[in-house]
């Protein structure tokens, strides 16, 4: 038993009998079947609990002053709301700097960083905050939070309390009472919450997600299997953001997806759809002997090109790639993907087309008194074209295994895996810096996957959208919305999706 739990049990003990359910005690963490079963029931446990006790720790940093102040503000606000009285003619509670500092330290305690508290706080019907012998209801804490957000307390320009994890959790508790989020929508705001087991980054939020009622909890499964489960939860509306979602998931799961991914595509895994856009056609590819050399583009220029300016811009981008590759940052991001199951088709639905379709589409339904009512028809964003049976598009793109610099017809310089050729299609995705190289297969009327590529942020283009890699060491270009006009329907095996976004 950890010291924190020991302290809680000592302080919660009273004269009357009390029954407590404590996950650390009541769940055998070493028994995987029991753990699976209990975690699957977590939502039900907290929903049916008479009260959820939130133990913040022992008294320190003037925590008793913080509780007294929050209780005073909460009770006073409730009384004034009932009687309509004003605050002595003043607009705000002022002169409470010492009390606010104590509240700030209370809201920054390690308790608020734990992932498993999210479910117990958000789902509970009644919750009580405890700190040593001080305690108050969560409803009282929420009234205090509302007073702060409404500007009812003079904060002196300090917004650290409003931005604390404690206040964010209260906001989500209020939101959850009126609406529910999908799992992927929950993962982002709580991505920094702490847990000992990386699987709990997912399992700890399943009970809150409206789309995860049947989500399988099994601690014996690999991280890759859990990644596939989350990907397959996504609605059709998320096709346009699936690649960005996959990137985010792999970062959330701390690189463990790639470590546990199978080398070959499991035949039982269904394909997942992703909406991409043709943004360019490969025009030039560097020769084997001149890979990543700044002077490689001299022979690629036509008579119409401004040799001096073009070479200056291209050389800058290549030098940036050379600097990156010294630390193998380019190699780590590029993958050869040539699976038999994955393929792509011309066509799909852009977001503008989706908006037009949805605004014009009406469906007649029967309303009160059997009167016809017209309501918008739900059309998924990113509708994809798909072949009834995937073609055999396996092609040899291994090349010599070396990286290549290339230029597309926009004048963008990138790096790609060795199998890239002129006339290959450059495909990018909204809200993601992933670049896929595709090759059109006339015989099967579809694209084969050649591999991945990267583009640096272009020289002297301040408005170019970009994303940073996790180490903030480089900026990678993402497509402009004006470039997302030629949709491509990609159907990827989970293995290929993982490789492209890992």
ABEGO torsion letter per residue (X at the ends): XBAAAAAAAAAABBABBBBBBBAAAABBAABAAAAAAAAAAAAAAAAABABBBBBAEBBBGGAAAAAAAAAAAAAAAAAAAAAGBBBGGBABBBGAAAAAAAAAAAAABAAAABAAAAAAAAABABBBBBBEABBBBAAAAAAAAAAAAAGABBAGGBAAAAABAAAAAAAAAAAAAABBBBAAAAAAAAAABBBABAAAAAAAAAAABAAAAABBBBAABBAAAAAAAAAAABBAAAAAAAAAAAAAAAAAAGGAAAAABBABBBAABBBBBBBBBBABBBABBBBAAABGBAAAAAAABBAABBAAAAAAAAAAAAAAAAAAAAAGAAAAABBBBBBAABBBBBEEBBAAAAAAAAAABBBBBBBBGGBBBBBBBBBBBGBBBBBABBBBABBBAAEAGBBBBBBBAAGBBBBBBAABBBGBBBBBBBGBABBBBBBBBAAAGBBBBAEBBBBBBBBGBAABBBBBBAAGABBBBBBBAAABABBBBBBBBAAAAAAAAX
